[in-house]
Amino acid sequence: MKNKMTKNETLLLGLMLFSLFFGAGNLIFPPFLGQQAGVKTWLAMIGFILSAVCFPILGVLVVSKTNGLNKLAARVSKRFSFIFTILIYLSIGPLLGIPRAGSLPYEMVLAPLVSKDFISHEIALLIFTSSFFAVAFWLALKPNKLIDRLGKILTPTLLFLIIVVFVGSFFSDFSGFSPASGKYIDAALVSGFLDGYLTMDTIAALNFGLVISIVIKDMGIKDEKIIFKSTLKAGLIAGTILLVIYSALAYLGALSGAQYGATENGAQTLANIITHIFGPKGMFLLASIFTLACLTTAVGLISSISQYFSTISKIKYKTWTIIFVLWSLFISNFGLTRILSISVPILNAIYPLALVLIILALIDKLFIENTKVYKYSIAITTVLSGLKVLDDAKLFSEKISLFLKNLPFYEIDMGWVIPVFVVASLVLLIESRKK
């Protein structure tokens, strides 16, 4: 049994954790933010980093500290733990994250390059996703080798390609930052925070915390305190890399704003940047970056979800891996739009629950793990986030919808914040008086 990880092992673990987080969404959000925020990019990035870097890393640490998402959620109740954990793993994995990771590189970059006279869109997508998931399956098949395959090979390659793009920008004639536009004119900091919030990486963190713990244990480290310290060090490495990469991408987006003006999405912004720097052939570079980013995230999700389901059933890890890979391959080719319409509302409902759980776990020494604080806080969050999802689906009358809109921060998907704070404070006050 080892007493600690070497510096090289810690670095590789940090690189692996970075690669698990850094998917297609993480590529396109920062440049789009920069393009819209313009001269206020760095103010917006403070908010973005808080919600897209700090919260996810804290999520990994909380899961490591509590020894698993199910044990963290069990502080509310065993029934809640079972339902919530299943929903988290399914919604971020086979119902959304994994199929989307397989199809996004093709849809966003490769599809425009495929000649319809040569091959149909459907066949080209099937060939790409089949190859993608075959590689993902091979990488996820042995979790104990993830640190070598992701940390030593895929992540350094991905980082190198992103650095090539960033360095290339210094040799291009970008004309500087444009003025801030839209919501960033008066609320750059808050808008940046909400953009990071919408990456939903905090939910992924609750998945990846298990993967990190398993990898560390496979290195021969069994002491829980050492595992947590190792996870903390890896988290700091991953968080630092995310911060630097996000800042570089936002900077490129801000430069492109003055050159190309407003775009519809971050993928378009990134495509403009790459084309401006490298010409039309740069799209192959962009395709490589997208594919690597999506591949590492898909591998992390497949591995973490298969690990969890193998612990709650008699079905082995390898079998679950095959099931999730085949399901994701099918959905990415034939039913992604429909499955997104189901899974996205579920994610929107449970994301606030994940944030509240993490915050409570971080400050639980203040109330000595009082389960009532967990129960009432989660109850009010469940009600309000559920109402928001139903309201977004236009299922309420105008009067009810108007009433909900009066809640502070409701319009920015955070109407649960003040009520949860008030309820948790009241529970603590009542419980302290009982003592």
Buried (B, 14 or more C-beta within 10 A) or exposed (E): EEEBBEEEBBBBBBBBBBBBBBBBBBBBBBBBBBBBBBBBBBBBBEBBBBBBBBBBBBBBBBBBBBBBBBEBBBBBBEEBBBEBBBBBBBBBBBBBBBBBBBBBBBBBBBBEEBEEEEEEEEEBBBEBBBEBBEBBBEBBBBBEEBBEBBBBEBBBBBBEBBEBBBEBBEEEEBEEBBEBBEBBBEBBBBBBBBBBBBBBBBBBBBBBBBBBBBBBEBBEBEEEEBBBBBBBBBBBBBBBBBBBBBBBBBBBBBBBBBBBEEBEEBBBBBBBBBBBBBEEEBBBBBBBBBBBBBBBBBBBBBBBBBBBBBEEEEEEBBBBBBBBBEBBBBBBBBEBEEBBEEBBBBBBBBBBBBBBBBBBBBEBEEBEEBEEBBBBBBBBBBEBBBBBBBBBEEEBEEEEBEBBEEBEEBEBBBBBBBBBEEBBEEBBEEBEEEE
